[in-house]
Amino acid sequence: MRDLQDQRRSPFAGLTAIPAPTAALAPLPPMARFVFRGRPAAVELAGKAFGVALPTTACRAAVADSRAALWLGPDEWLLLAAESEAAAIEQAFATALGDLPHSLVAVGHRNTALELVGPDAARVLNAGCPLDLSPDAFPVDGCTRTVLGKAEIVLWRTDPDRFHIEVWRSFARYVWQFLEEARRELAAEAALRQERGVEAGAGPRHVPELVAG
């Protein structure tokens, strides 16, 4: 019997992003995902088991190699890693934490992710996300639960113009289509500006003088 992960169909299958290089949209590959919850004594050991110290500053992410830990609450973190590392991560946590009270729940089957990249990425997100996404308010490695339209997401700024968007698979196509509509409007505005620029650069049209007969 084939592994269920091999049978899992991408929620973005059949969807194609329109050209909009200032806010490029693409699905991210499958990942190992866990939600960890625990008290301070467990948090330190969890960081050692995962290979990334779990951030204790609110709304911040920590990254090491291909793994990331995103702060979601005072005792809650979203852990991301390569899909092939899922079993090893579970074993490492079981060994390190033993009977110490904690919770580690695999959510790779529930979540998926996409990426929005470009100088207009924040503007596209703000079409449906109420957060202030200026670099001062939401810097690189900022992360938080928020909404996009009617869907709850986890938003993580991985670079100044790059955003990682975590969403439940059941809302994935809605989020994609919402962002596509915002990108479509952006592309239309860019085309209009270009058209006006061409017209402005063309200069006044020559009008021949009328010569009296």
Secondary structure in CASP SS format (residue, H / E / C, confidence):
PFRMAT SS
TARGET T0000
AUTHOR 0000-0000-0000
METHOD secondary structure of the structure
MODEL  1
M C 1.00
R C 1.00
D C 1.00
L H 1.00
Q H 1.00
D H 1.00
Q H 1.00
R C 1.00
R C 1.00
S C 1.00
P C 1.00
F C 1.00
A C 1.00
G C 1.00
L C 1.00
T C 1.00
A C 1.00
I C 1.00
P C 1.00
A C 1.00
P H 1.00
T H 1.00
A H 1.00
A E 1.00
L E 1.00
A E 1.00
P E 1.00
L C 1.00
P C 1.00
P C 1.00
M E 1.00
A E 1.00
R E 1.00
F E 1.00
V E 1.00
F E 1.00
R E 1.00
G E 1.00
R C 1.00
P H 1.00
A H 1.00
A H 1.00
V H 1.00
E H 1.00
L H 1.00
A H 1.00
G H 1.00
K H 1.00
A H 1.00
F H 1.00
G C 1.00
V C 1.00
A C 1.00
L C 1.00
P C 1.00
T C 1.00
T C 1.00
A C 1.00
C C 1.00
R E 1.00
A E 1.00
A E 1.00
V E 1.00
A E 1.00
D C 1.00
S C 1.00
R E 1.00
A E 1.00
A E 1.00
L E 1.00
W E 1.00
L E 1.00
G E 1.00
P C 1.00
D C 1.00
E E 1.00
W E 1.00
L E 1.00
L E 1.00
L E 1.00
A E 1.00
A E 1.00
E H 1.00
S H 1.00
E H 1.00
A H 1.00
A H 1.00
A H 1.00
I H 1.00
E H 1.00
Q H 1.00
A H 1.00
F H 1.00
A H 1.00
T H 1.00
A H 1.00
L H 1.00
G C 1.00
D C 1.00
L C 1.00
P C 1.00
H E 1.00
S E 1.00
L E 1.00
V E 1.00
A E 1.00
V C 1.00
G C 1.00
H C 1.00
R C 1.00
N E 1.00
T E 1.00
A E 1.00
L E 1.00
E E 1.00
L E 1.00
V E 1.00
G C 1.00
P C 1.00
D C 1.00
A H 1.00
A H 1.00
R H 1.00
V H 1.00
L H 1.00
N C 1.00
A C 1.00
G C 1.00
C C 1.00
P C 1.00
L C 1.00
D C 1.00
L C 1.00
S C 1.00
P C 1.00
D C 1.00
A C 1.00
F C 1.00
P C 1.00
V C 1.00
D C 1.00
G E 1.00
C E 1.00
T E 1.00
R E 1.00
T E 1.00
V E 1.00
L E 1.00
G C 1.00
K C 1.00
A E 1.00
E E 1.00
I E 1.00
V E 1.00
L E 1.00
W E 1.00
R E 1.00
T E 1.00
D E 1.00
P C 1.00
D C 1.00
R E 1.00
F E 1.00
H E 1.00
I E 1.00
E E 1.00
V E 1.00
W E 1.00
R H 1.00
S H 1.00
F H 1.00
A H 1.00
R H 1.00
Y H 1.00
V H 1.00
W H 1.00
Q H 1.00
F H 1.00
L H 1.00
E H 1.00
E H 1.00
A H 1.00
R H 1.00
R H 1.00
E H 1.00
L H 1.00
A H 1.00
A H 1.00
E H 1.00
A H 1.00
A H 1.00
L H 1.00
R H 1.00
Q H 1.00
E H 1.00
R H 1.00
G H 1.00
V H 1.00
E H 1.00
A H 1.00
G H 1.00
A H 1.00
G C 1.00
P C 1.00
R C 1.00
H C 1.00
V C 1.00
P C 1.00
E C 1.00
L C 1.00
V C 1.00
A C 1.00
G C 1.00
END
